Amino acid sequence: MLLAGGECADCREHAGERVIIAMPQGGSGPGGPSRKACLPCARVRARSVFAPDWLREDLAVIDAERAT
Ligand SMILES: [Zn+2]
């Protein structure tokens, strides 16, 4: 899911569009703000073995929407 622009949590550059790259950890209740990054940073993270499956799926959905 694409989000509004703002500062990337990874490269600290202003991005015109961002995606959530990490959810706050810890059971119930709000655990803090989610981390949002620009698409290039999100793609780098998605290639990591530590990346959550939902991040890869999120990027795949964005790519599919762009392809149509
Ligand atoms: Zn970035």
N, CA, C, O and the ligand as a Tripos MOL2 file, in Angstrom:
@<TRIPOS>MOLECULE
protein
  273   271    69     0     0
PROTEIN
NO_CHARGES

@<TRIPOS>ATOM
      1 N           0.8500   -1.1890    0.0000 N.3       1 MET1
      2 CA          0.0000    0.0000    0.0000 C.3       1 MET1
      3 C           0.8880    1.2410    0.0000 C.2       1 MET1
      4 O           1.7290    1.4090    0.8830 O.2       1 MET1
      5 N           0.7040    2.0870   -0.9650 N.am      2 LEU2
      6 CA          1.4830    3.3090   -1.0410 C.3       2 LEU2
      7 C           0.9270    4.3520   -0.0710 C.2       2 LEU2
      8 O          -0.2850    4.5010    0.0880 O.2       2 LEU2
      9 N           1.8460    5.0620    0.5640 N.am      3 LEU3
     10 CA          1.4530    6.0910    1.5200 C.3       3 LEU3
     11 C           1.8530    7.4590    0.9820 C.2       3 LEU3
     12 O           2.5450    7.5740   -0.0300 O.2       3 LEU3
     13 N           1.4030    8.4750    1.6760 N.am      4 ALA4
     14 CA          1.7530    9.8410    1.2950 C.3       4 ALA4
     15 C           3.2570   10.0510    1.4580 C.2       4 ALA4
     16 O           3.9320    9.3020    2.1630 O.2       4 ALA4
     17 N           3.7580   11.0710    0.8010 N.am      5 GLY5
     18 CA          5.1890   11.3450    0.8400 C.3       5 GLY5
     19 C           5.6590   11.8240    2.1970 C.2       5 GLY5
     20 O           4.8650   12.1560    3.0770 O.2       5 GLY5
     21 N           6.9670   11.8500    2.3400 N.am      6 GLY6
     22 CA          7.5630   12.2910    3.5850 C.3       6 GLY6
     23 C           8.9840   11.7780    3.6830 C.2       6 GLY6
     24 O           9.5730   11.3420    2.6940 O.2       6 GLY6
     25 N           9.5230   11.8350    4.8830 N.am      7 GLU7
     26 CA         10.9180   11.4260    5.0710 C.3       7 GLU7
     27 C          11.0350    9.9110    5.1290 C.2       7 GLU7
     28 O          10.2740    9.2420    5.8290 O.2       7 GLU7
     29 N          11.9920    9.3830    4.3890 N.am      8 CYS8
     30 CA         12.2580    7.9460    4.4050 C.3       8 CYS8
     31 C          12.9700    7.5810    5.6970 C.2       8 CYS8
     32 O          13.8920    8.2800    6.1180 O.2       8 CYS8
     33 N          12.5490    6.4930    6.3290 N.am      9 ALA9
     34 CA         13.1510    6.0790    7.5960 C.3       9 ALA9
     35 C          14.5580    5.5220    7.4000 C.2       9 ALA9
     36 O          15.3220    5.4310    8.3610 O.2       9 ALA9
     37 N          14.9060    5.1500    6.1800 N.am     10 ASP10
     38 CA         16.2200    4.5540    5.9270 C.3      10 ASP10
     39 C          17.2260    5.5780    5.4240 C.2      10 ASP10
     40 O          18.2740    5.7720    6.0390 O.2      10 ASP10
     41 N          16.9150    6.2350    4.3080 N.am     11 CYS11
     42 CA         17.8930    7.1360    3.6970 C.3      11 CYS11
     43 C          17.6940    8.5900    4.1050 C.2      11 CYS11
     44 O          18.5220    9.4440    3.7880 O.2      11 CYS11
     45 N          16.5950    8.8760    4.8110 N.am     12 ARG12
     46 CA         16.3210   10.2220    5.3230 C.3      12 ARG12
     47 C          16.0840   11.2470    4.2340 C.2      12 ARG12
     48 O          16.0680   12.4500    4.4950 O.2      12 ARG12
     49 N          15.8990   10.7710    3.0120 N.am     13 GLU13
     50 CA         15.5480   11.6850    1.9320 C.3      13 GLU13
     51 C          14.0360   11.8510    1.8950 C.2      13 GLU13
     52 O          13.2910   10.9920    2.3670 O.2      13 GLU13
     53 N          13.5960   12.9660    1.3270 N.am     14 HIS14
     54 CA         12.1620   13.1340    1.1520 C.3      14 HIS14
     55 C          11.7100   12.2870   -0.0340 C.2      14 HIS14
     56 O          12.2630   12.3840   -1.1290 O.2      14 HIS14
     57 N          10.7100   11.4670    0.1970 N.am     15 ALA15
     58 CA         10.1910   10.5910   -0.8410 C.3      15 ALA15
     59 C           8.7890   11.0380   -1.2250 C.2      15 ALA15
     60 O           7.9930   11.4270   -0.3700 O.2      15 ALA15
     61 N           8.4980   10.9790   -2.5090 N.am     16 GLY16
     62 CA          7.1730   11.3530   -2.9800 C.3      16 GLY16
     63 C           6.1200   10.3220   -2.6160 C.2      16 GLY16
     64 O           4.9380   10.6410   -2.4920 O.2      16 GLY16
     65 N           6.5550    9.0950   -2.4480 N.am     17 GLU17
     66 CA          5.6480    8.0340   -2.0250 C.3      17 GLU17
     67 C           6.4380    7.0510   -1.1750 C.2      17 GLU17
     68 O           7.6150    6.7960   -1.4270 O.2      17 GLU17
     69 N           5.7740    6.5050   -0.1680 N.am     18 ARG18
     70 CA          6.4600    5.5970    0.7530 C.3      18 ARG18
     71 C           5.5960    4.3800    1.0120 C.2      18 ARG18
     72 O           4.3980    4.3710    0.7270 O.2      18 ARG18
     73 N           6.2240    3.3560    1.5560 N.am     19 VAL19
     74 CA          5.5060    2.1620    1.9940 C.3      19 VAL19
     75 C           5.9470    1.8340    3.4200 C.2      19 VAL19
     76 O           7.0330    2.2250    3.8460 O.2      19 VAL19
     77 N           5.1040    1.1220    4.1440 N.am     20 ILE20
     78 CA          5.4650    0.6800    5.4910 C.3      20 ILE20
     79 C           6.4800   -0.4570    5.3740 C.2      20 ILE20
     80 O           6.2410   -1.4370    4.6690 O.2      20 ILE20
     81 N           7.5990   -0.3270    6.0580 N.am     21 ILE21
     82 CA          8.6330   -1.3640    5.9870 C.3      21 ILE21
     83 C           8.7320   -2.1550    7.2810 C.2      21 ILE21
     84 O           9.3130   -3.2400    7.2950 O.2      21 ILE21
     85 N           8.1750   -1.6300    8.3710 N.am     22 ALA22
     86 CA          8.2410   -2.3510    9.6440 C.3      22 ALA22
     87 C           7.0890   -1.9270   10.5290 C.2      22 ALA22
     88 O           6.7820   -0.7430   10.6690 O.2      22 ALA22
     89 N           6.4610   -2.9270   11.1200 N.am     23 MET23
     90 CA          5.3760   -2.6770   12.0690 C.3      23 MET23
     91 C           5.9570   -2.6420   13.4770 C.2      23 MET23
     92 O           6.9360   -3.3290   13.7680 O.2      23 MET23
     93 N           5.3550   -1.8420   14.3470 N.am     24 PRO24
     94 CA          5.8000   -1.8590   15.7350 C.3      24 PRO24
     95 C           5.6190   -3.2420   16.3470 C.2      24 PRO24
     96 O           4.6020   -3.9050   16.1480 O.2      24 PRO24
     97 N           6.6260   -3.6520   17.0900 N.am     25 GLN25
     98 CA          6.5920   -4.9780   17.7000 C.3      25 GLN25
     99 C           5.8460   -4.9240   19.0330 C.2      25 GLN25
    100 O           5.7110   -3.8660   19.6470 O.2      25 GLN25
    101 N           5.3720   -6.0750   19.4560 N.am     26 GLY26
    102 CA          4.9150   -6.1590   20.8380 C.3      26 GLY26
    103 C           3.4250   -6.2710   21.0440 C.2      26 GLY26
    104 O           2.7580   -5.2880   21.3660 O.2      26 GLY26
    105 N           2.9050   -7.4610   20.8610 N.am     27 GLY27
    106 CA          1.5860   -7.8380   21.3600 C.3      27 GLY27
    107 C           0.4670   -6.8660   21.0880 C.2      27 GLY27
    108 O           0.3140   -6.3710   19.9710 O.2      27 GLY27
    109 N          -0.3100   -6.5960   22.1100 N.am     28 SER28
    110 CA         -1.5140   -5.8010   21.9470 C.3      28 SER28
    111 C          -1.2110   -4.3230   22.1410 C.2      28 SER28
    112 O          -0.2220   -3.9410   22.7660 O.2      28 SER28
    113 N          -2.0810   -3.5220   21.5930 N.am     29 GLY29
    114 CA         -1.9560   -2.0850   21.7600 C.3      29 GLY29
    115 C          -0.9350   -1.4870   20.8320 C.2      29 GLY29
    116 O          -0.1230   -2.1980   20.2410 O.2      29 GLY29
    117 N          -0.9780   -0.1840   20.7050 N.am     30 PRO30
    118 CA         -0.0210    0.4890   19.8260 C.3      30 PRO30
    119 C           1.3870    0.4100   20.3790 C.2      30 PRO30
    120 O           1.6250    0.7350   21.5430 O.2      30 PRO30
    121 N           2.3190   -0.0190   19.5470 N.am     31 GLY31
    122 CA          3.7030   -0.1550   19.9950 C.3      31 GLY31
    123 C           4.5960    0.9060   19.4330 C.2      31 GLY31
    124 O           5.8170    0.7520   19.4040 O.2      31 GLY31
    125 N           3.9970    1.9900   18.9820 N.am     32 GLY32
    126 CA          4.8040    3.0410   18.3860 C.3      32 GLY32
    127 C           4.4920    3.1680   16.9190 C.2      32 GLY32
    128 O           3.7460    2.3640   16.3600 O.2      32 GLY32
    129 N           5.0550    4.1660   16.3000 N.am     33 PRO33
    130 CA          4.7730    4.3860   14.8810 C.3      33 PRO33
    131 C           5.4370    3.3340   14.0060 C.2      33 PRO33
    132 O           6.5280    2.8510   14.3110 O.2      33 PRO33
    133 N           4.7690    2.9870   12.9210 N.am     34 SER34
    134 CA          5.3900    2.0920   11.9490 C.3      34 SER34
    135 C           6.4410    2.8700   11.1620 C.2      34 SER34
    136 O           6.3590    4.0900   11.0160 O.2      34 SER34
    137 N           7.4330    2.1320   10.6580 N.am     35 ARG35
    138 CA          8.5000    2.7690    9.8740 C.3      35 ARG35
    139 C           8.1020    2.8050    8.4100 C.2      35 ARG35
    140 O           7.6020    1.8240    7.8600 O.2      35 ARG35
    141 N           8.3320    3.9520    7.7930 N.am     36 LYS36
    142 CA          7.9650    4.1190    6.3900 C.3      36 LYS36
    143 C           9.2050    4.5060    5.6000 C.2      36 LYS36
    144 O          10.0030    5.3370    6.0320 O.2      36 LYS36
    145 N           9.3500    3.8900    4.4400 N.am     37 ALA37
    146 CA         10.5310    4.1580    3.6230 C.3      37 ALA37
    147 C          10.1310    4.3670    2.1680 C.2      37 ALA37
    148 O           9.0460    3.9780    1.7370 O.2      37 ALA37
    149 N          11.0440    4.9960    1.4230 N.am     38 CYS38
    150 CA         10.8090    5.1770   -0.0060 C.3      38 CYS38
    151 C          10.8840    3.8160   -0.7050 C.2      38 CYS38
    152 O          11.3930    2.8460   -0.1420 O.2      38 CYS38
    153 N          10.3800    3.7580   -1.9140 N.am     39 LEU39
    154 CA         10.3310    2.4770   -2.6240 C.3      39 LEU39
    155 C          11.7020    1.8530   -2.8450 C.2      39 LEU39
    156 O          11.8450    0.6470   -2.6410 O.2      39 LEU39
    157 N          12.7250    2.6150   -3.2540 N.am     40 PRO40
    158 CA         14.0460    1.9770   -3.4180 C.3      40 PRO40
    159 C          14.5410    1.3390   -2.1270 C.2      40 PRO40
    160 O          15.0560    0.2210   -2.1560 O.2      40 PRO40
    161 N          14.3990    2.0150   -1.0070 N.am     41 CYS41
    162 CA         14.8280    1.4340    0.2660 C.3      41 CYS41
    163 C          13.9770    0.2270    0.6300 C.2      41 CYS41
    164 O          14.4900   -0.7670    1.1440 O.2      41 CYS41
    165 N          12.6840    0.3100    0.3680 N.am     42 ALA42
    166 CA         11.7990   -0.8120    0.6850 C.3      42 ALA42
    167 C          12.1870   -2.0470   -0.1300 C.2      42 ALA42
    168 O          12.1360   -3.1710    0.3690 O.2      42 ALA42
    169 N          12.5750   -1.8260   -1.3900 N.am     43 ARG43
    170 CA         12.9680   -2.9680   -2.2320 C.3      43 ARG43
    171 C          14.2680   -3.6030   -1.7350 C.2      43 ARG43
    172 O          14.4220   -4.8230   -1.7760 O.2      43 ARG43
    173 N          15.1900   -2.7780   -1.2710 N.am     44 VAL44
    174 CA         16.4240   -3.3190   -0.7050 C.3      44 VAL44
    175 C          16.0930   -4.1730    0.5170 C.2      44 VAL44
    176 O          16.6150   -5.2770    0.6730 O.2      44 VAL44
    177 N          15.2330   -3.6600    1.3690 N.am     45 ARG45
    178 CA         14.8490   -4.4030    2.5670 C.3      45 ARG45
    179 C          14.1290   -5.7030    2.2230 C.2      45 ARG45
    180 O          14.3180   -6.7250    2.8840 O.2      45 ARG45
    181 N          13.3130   -5.6510    1.1940 N.am     46 ALA46
    182 CA         12.5260   -6.8340    0.8300 C.3      46 ALA46
    183 C          13.4280   -7.9840    0.3830 C.2      46 ALA46
    184 O          13.0440   -9.1510    0.4710 O.2      46 ALA46
    185 N          14.6330   -7.6490   -0.0980 N.am     47 ARG47
    186 CA         15.5570   -8.7000   -0.5260 C.3      47 ARG47
    187 C          16.2650   -9.3640    0.6450 C.2      47 ARG47
    188 O          16.8740  -10.4220    0.4900 O.2      47 ARG47
    189 N          16.1850   -8.7430    1.8160 N.am     48 SER48
    190 CA         16.8260   -9.3070    2.9960 C.3      48 SER48
    191 C          16.0810  -10.5500    3.4730 C.2      48 SER48
    192 O          14.8610  -10.6510    3.3470 O.2      48 SER48
    193 N          16.8390  -11.4830    4.0170 N.am     49 VAL49
    194 CA         16.1980  -12.6900    4.5550 C.3      49 VAL49
    195 C          15.3870  -12.3650    5.8000 C.2      49 VAL49
    196 O          14.5370  -13.1480    6.2240 O.2      49 VAL49
    197 N          15.6590  -11.2060    6.3770 N.am     50 PHE50
    198 CA         14.9340  -10.8070    7.5790 C.3      50 PHE50
    199 C          13.6420  -10.0650    7.2610 C.2      50 PHE50
    200 O          12.8570   -9.7600    8.1580 O.2      50 PHE50
    201 N          13.4280   -9.7780    5.9910 N.am     51 ALA51
    202 CA         12.2350   -9.0220    5.6160 C.3      51 ALA51
    203 C          10.9850   -9.8620    5.8420 C.2      51 ALA51
    204 O          10.9740  -11.0580    5.5480 O.2      51 ALA51
    205 N           9.9480   -9.2460    6.3550 N.am     52 PRO52
    206 CA          8.6960   -9.9860    6.5480 C.3      52 PRO52
    207 C           8.0230  -10.2850    5.2120 C.2      52 PRO52
    208 O           8.1850   -9.5460    4.2400 O.2      52 PRO52
    209 N           7.2730  -11.3720    5.1810 N.am     53 ASP53
    210 CA          6.5940  -11.7560    3.9440 C.3      53 ASP53
    211 C           5.6420  -10.6690    3.4690 C.2      53 ASP53
    212 O           5.4870  -10.4480    2.2680 O.2      53 ASP53
    213 N           5.0090   -9.9950    4.4150 N.am     54 TRP54
    214 CA          4.0170   -9.0020    3.9940 C.3      54 TRP54
    215 C           4.6680   -7.8390    3.2540 C.2      54 TRP54
    216 O           4.0210   -7.1890    2.4320 O.2      54 TRP54
    217 N           5.9420   -7.5700    3.5380 N.am     55 LEU55
    218 CA          6.6150   -6.4850    2.8130 C.3      55 LEU55
    219 C           6.8060   -6.8760    1.3500 C.2      55 LEU55
    220 O           6.5500   -6.0780    0.4490 O.2      55 LEU55
    221 N           7.2600   -8.1130    1.1200 N.am     56 ARG56
    222 CA          7.4310   -8.5810   -0.2560 C.3      56 ARG56
    223 C           6.0970   -8.5950   -0.9960 C.2      56 ARG56
    224 O           6.0230   -8.2340   -2.1700 O.2      56 ARG56
    225 N           5.0320   -9.0210   -0.2890 N.am     57 GLU57
    226 CA          3.7120   -9.0620   -0.9170 C.3      57 GLU57
    227 C           3.2260   -7.6550   -1.2320 C.2      57 GLU57
    228 O           2.6160   -7.4190   -2.2760 O.2      57 GLU57
    229 N           3.4980   -6.7200   -0.3240 N.am     58 ASP58
    230 CA          3.0870   -5.3350   -0.5220 C.3      58 ASP58
    231 C           3.7470   -4.7560   -1.7790 C.2      58 ASP58
    232 O           3.0890   -4.1080   -2.5930 O.2      58 ASP58
    233 N           5.0470   -4.9960   -1.9250 N.am     59 LEU59
    234 CA          5.7670   -4.4910   -3.0970 C.3      59 LEU59
    235 C           5.2810   -5.1820   -4.3760 C.2      59 LEU59
    236 O           5.2110   -4.5570   -5.4340 O.2      59 LEU59
    237 N           4.9500   -6.4630   -4.2740 N.am     60 ALA60
    238 CA          4.4530   -7.1830   -5.4450 C.3      60 ALA60
    239 C           3.1200   -6.6010   -5.9070 C.2      60 ALA60
    240 O           2.8640   -6.4920   -7.1060 O.2      60 ALA60
    241 N           2.2790   -6.2290   -4.9520 N.am     61 VAL61
    242 CA          0.9880   -5.6220   -5.2950 C.3      61 VAL61
    243 C           1.2110   -4.2820   -5.9870 C.2      61 VAL61
    244 O           0.5520   -3.9760   -6.9800 O.2      61 VAL61
    245 N           2.1350   -3.4860   -5.4660 N.am     62 ILE62
    246 CA          2.4330   -2.1830   -6.0680 C.3      62 ILE62
    247 C           2.9620   -2.3740   -7.4870 C.2      62 ILE62
    248 O           2.5550   -1.6650   -8.4070 O.2      62 ILE62
    249 N           3.8650   -3.3280   -7.6580 N.am     63 ASP63
    250 CA          4.4080   -3.5930   -8.9880 C.3      63 ASP63
    251 C           3.3130   -4.0340   -9.9500 C.2      63 ASP63
    252 O           3.3020   -3.6330  -11.1140 O.2      63 ASP63
    253 N           2.3940   -4.8600   -9.4620 N.am     64 ALA64
    254 CA          1.3090   -5.3450  -10.3110 C.3      64 ALA64
    255 C           0.4070   -4.2010  -10.7380 C.2      64 ALA64
    256 O          -0.0750   -4.1670  -11.8700 O.2      64 ALA64
    257 N           0.1830   -3.2680   -9.8280 N.am     65 GLU65
    258 CA         -0.6690   -2.1200  -10.1640 C.3      65 GLU65
    259 C           0.0220   -1.2230  -11.1800 C.2      65 GLU65
    260 O          -0.6260   -0.6550  -12.0590 O.2      65 GLU65
    261 N           1.3270   -1.1010  -11.0580 N.am     66 ARG66
    262 CA          2.0750   -0.2570  -11.9930 C.3      66 ARG66
    263 C           2.1010   -0.8730  -13.3940 C.2      66 ARG66
    264 O           2.1520   -0.1630  -14.3990 O.2      66 ARG66
    265 N           2.0650   -2.2010  -13.4380 N.am     67 ALA67
    266 CA          2.2200   -2.9030  -14.7100 C.3      67 ALA67
    267 C           0.9630   -2.8240  -15.5650 C.2      67 ALA67
    268 O           1.0110   -3.0520  -16.7740 O.2      67 ALA67
    269 N          -0.1510   -2.5030  -14.9390 N.am     68 THR68
    270 CA         -1.4100   -2.4820  -15.7000 C.3      68 THR68
    271 C          -1.6680   -1.1020  -16.2740 C.2      68 THR68
    272 O          -2.6790   -0.8920  -16.9440 O.2      68 THR68
    273 ZN         14.8900    5.7380    1.2560 Zn       69 ZN69
@<TRIPOS>BOND
     1     1     2 1
     2     2     3 1
     3     3     4 2
     4     3     5 am
     5     5     6 1
     6     6     7 1
     7     7     8 2
     8     7     9 am
     9     9    10 1
    10    10    11 1
    11    11    12 2
    12    11    13 am
    13    13    14 1
    14    14    15 1
    15    15    16 2
    16    15    17 am
    17    17    18 1
    18    18    19 1
    19    19    20 2
    20    19    21 am
    21    21    22 1
    22    22    23 1
    23    23    24 2
    24    23    25 am
    25    25    26 1
    26    26    27 1
    27    27    28 2
    28    27    29 am
    29    29    30 1
    30    30    31 1
    31    31    32 2
    32    31    33 am
    33    33    34 1
    34    34    35 1
    35    35    36 2
    36    35    37 am
    37    37    38 1
    38    38    39 1
    39    39    40 2
    40    39    41 am
    41    41    42 1
    42    42    43 1
    43    43    44 2
    44    43    45 am
    45    45    46 1
    46    46    47 1
    47    47    48 2
    48    47    49 am
    49    49    50 1
    50    50    51 1
    51    51    52 2
    52    51    53 am
    53    53    54 1
    54    54    55 1
    55    55    56 2
    56    55    57 am
    57    57    58 1
    58    58    59 1
    59    59    60 2
    60    59    61 am
    61    61    62 1
    62    62    63 1
    63    63    64 2
    64    63    65 am
    65    65    66 1
    66    66    67 1
    67    67    68 2
    68    67    69 am
    69    69    70 1
    70    70    71 1
    71    71    72 2
    72    71    73 am
    73    73    74 1
    74    74    75 1
    75    75    76 2
    76    75    77 am
    77    77    78 1
    78    78    79 1
    79    79    80 2
    80    79    81 am
    81    81    82 1
    82    82    83 1
    83    83    84 2
    84    83    85 am
    85    85    86 1
    86    86    87 1
    87    87    88 2
    88    87    89 am
    89    89    90 1
    90    90    91 1
    91    91    92 2
    92    91    93 am
    93    93    94 1
    94    94    95 1
    95    95    96 2
    96    95    97 am
    97    97    98 1
    98    98    99 1
    99    99   100 2
   100    99   101 am
   101   101   102 1
   102   102   103 1
   103   103   104 2
   104   103   105 am
   105   105   106 1
   106   106   107 1
   107   107   108 2
   108   107   109 am
   109   109   110 1
   110   110   111 1
   111   111   112 2
   112   111   113 am
   113   113   114 1
   114   114   115 1
   115   115   116 2
   116   115   117 am
   117   117   118 1
   118   118   119 1
   119   119   120 2
   120   119   121 am
   121   121   122 1
   122   122   123 1
   123   123   124 2
   124   123   125 am
   125   125   126 1
   126   126   127 1
   127   127   128 2
   128   127   129 am
   129   129   130 1
   130   130   131 1
   131   131   132 2
   132   131   133 am
   133   133   134 1
   134   134   135 1
   135   135   136 2
   136   135   137 am
   137   137   138 1
   138   138   139 1
   139   139   140 2
   140   139   141 am
   141   141   142 1
   142   142   143 1
   143   143   144 2
   144   143   145 am
   145   145   146 1
   146   146   147 1
   147   147   148 2
   148   147   149 am
   149   149   150 1
   150   150   151 1
   151   151   152 2
   152   151   153 am
   153   153   154 1
   154   154   155 1
   155   155   156 2
   156   155   157 am
   157   157   158 1
   158   158   159 1
   159   159   160 2
   160   159   161 am
   161   161   162 1
   162   162   163 1
   163   163   164 2
   164   163   165 am
   165   165   166 1
   166   166   167 1
   167   167   168 2
   168   167   169 am
   169   169   170 1
   170   170   171 1
   171   171   172 2
   172   171   173 am
   173   173   174 1
   174   174   175 1
   175   175   176 2
   176   175   177 am
   177   177   178 1
   178   178   179 1
   179   179   180 2
   180   179   181 am
   181   181   182 1
   182   182   183 1
   183   183   184 2
   184   183   185 am
   185   185   186 1
   186   186   187 1
   187   187   188 2
   188   187   189 am
   189   189   190 1
   190   190   191 1
   191   191   192 2
   192   191   193 am
   193   193   194 1
   194   194   195 1
   195   195   196 2
   196   195   197 am
   197   197   198 1
   198   198   199 1
   199   199   200 2
   200   199   201 am
   201   201   202 1
   202   202   203 1
   203   203   204 2
   204   203   205 am
   205   205   206 1
   206   206   207 1
   207   207   208 2
   208   207   209 am
   209   209   210 1
   210   210   211 1
   211   211   212 2
   212   211   213 am
   213   213   214 1
   214   214   215 1
   215   215   216 2
   216   215   217 am
   217   217   218 1
   218   218   219 1
   219   219   220 2
   220   219   221 am
   221   221   222 1
   222   222   223 1
   223   223   224 2
   224   223   225 am
   225   225   226 1
   226   226   227 1
   227   227   228 2
   228   227   229 am
   229   229   230 1
   230   230   231 1
   231   231   232 2
   232   231   233 am
   233   233   234 1
   234   234   235 1
   235   235   236 2
   236   235   237 am
   237   237   238 1
   238   238   239 1
   239   239   240 2
   240   239   241 am
   241   241   242 1
   242   242   243 1
   243   243   244 2
   244   243   245 am
   245   245   246 1
   246   246   247 1
   247   247   248 2
   248   247   249 am
   249   249   250 1
   250   250   251 1
   251   251   252 2
   252   251   253 am
   253   253   254 1
   254   254   255 1
   255   255   256 2
   256   255   257 am
   257   257   258 1
   258   258   259 1
   259   259   260 2
   260   259   261 am
   261   261   262 1
   262   262   263 1
   263   263   264 2
   264   263   265 am
   265   265   266 1
   266   266   267 1
   267   267   268 2
   268   267   269 am
   269   269   270 1
   270   270   271 1
   271   271   272 2
@<TRIPOS>SUBSTRUCTURE
     1 MET1         2 RESIDUE 1 A MET
     2 LEU2         6 RESIDUE 1 A LEU
     3 LEU3        10 RESIDUE 1 A LEU
     4 ALA4        14 RESIDUE 1 A ALA
     5 GLY5        18 RESIDUE 1 A GLY
     6 GLY6        22 RESIDUE 1 A GLY
     7 GLU7        26 RESIDUE 1 A GLU
     8 CYS8        30 RESIDUE 1 A CYS
     9 ALA9        34 RESIDUE 1 A ALA
    10 ASP10       38 RESIDUE 1 A ASP
    11 CYS11       42 RESIDUE 1 A CYS
    12 ARG12       46 RESIDUE 1 A ARG
    13 GLU13       50 RESIDUE 1 A GLU
    14 HIS14       54 RESIDUE 1 A HIS
    15 ALA15       58 RESIDUE 1 A ALA
    16 GLY16       62 RESIDUE 1 A GLY
    17 GLU17       66 RESIDUE 1 A GLU
    18 ARG18       70 RESIDUE 1 A ARG
    19 VAL19       74 RESIDUE 1 A VAL
    20 ILE20       78 RESIDUE 1 A ILE
    21 ILE21       82 RESIDUE 1 A ILE
    22 ALA22       86 RESIDUE 1 A ALA
    23 MET23       90 RESIDUE 1 A MET
    24 PRO24       94 RESIDUE 1 A PRO
    25 GLN25       98 RESIDUE 1 A GLN
    26 GLY26      102 RESIDUE 1 A GLY
    27 GLY27      106 RESIDUE 1 A GLY
    28 SER28      110 RESIDUE 1 A SER
    29 GLY29      114 RESIDUE 1 A GLY
    30 PRO30      118 RESIDUE 1 A PRO
    31 GLY31      122 RESIDUE 1 A GLY
    32 GLY32      126 RESIDUE 1 A GLY
    33 PRO33      130 RESIDUE 1 A PRO
    34 SER34      134 RESIDUE 1 A SER
    35 ARG35      138 RESIDUE 1 A ARG
    36 LYS36      142 RESIDUE 1 A LYS
    37 ALA37      146 RESIDUE 1 A ALA
    38 CYS38      150 RESIDUE 1 A CYS
    39 LEU39      154 RESIDUE 1 A LEU
    40 PRO40      158 RESIDUE 1 A PRO
    41 CYS41      162 RESIDUE 1 A CYS
    42 ALA42      166 RESIDUE 1 A ALA
    43 ARG43      170 RESIDUE 1 A ARG
    44 VAL44      174 RESIDUE 1 A VAL
    45 ARG45      178 RESIDUE 1 A ARG
    46 ALA46      182 RESIDUE 1 A ALA
    47 ARG47      186 RESIDUE 1 A ARG
    48 SER48      190 RESIDUE 1 A SER
    49 VAL49      194 RESIDUE 1 A VAL
    50 PHE50      198 RESIDUE 1 A PHE
    51 ALA51      202 RESIDUE 1 A ALA
    52 PRO52      206 RESIDUE 1 A PRO
    53 ASP53      210 RESIDUE 1 A ASP
    54 TRP54      214 RESIDUE 1 A TRP
    55 LEU55      218 RESIDUE 1 A LEU
    56 ARG56      222 RESIDUE 1 A ARG
    57 GLU57      226 RESIDUE 1 A GLU
    58 ASP58      230 RESIDUE 1 A ASP
    59 LEU59      234 RESIDUE 1 A LEU
    60 ALA60      238 RESIDUE 1 A ALA
    61 VAL61      242 RESIDUE 1 A VAL
    62 ILE62      246 RESIDUE 1 A ILE
    63 ASP63      250 RESIDUE 1 A ASP
    64 ALA64      254 RESIDUE 1 A ALA
    65 GLU65      258 RESIDUE 1 A GLU
    66 ARG66      262 RESIDUE 1 A ARG
    67 ALA67      266 RESIDUE 1 A ALA
    68 THR68      270 RESIDUE 1 A THR
    69 ZN69       273 GROUP 0 **** ****
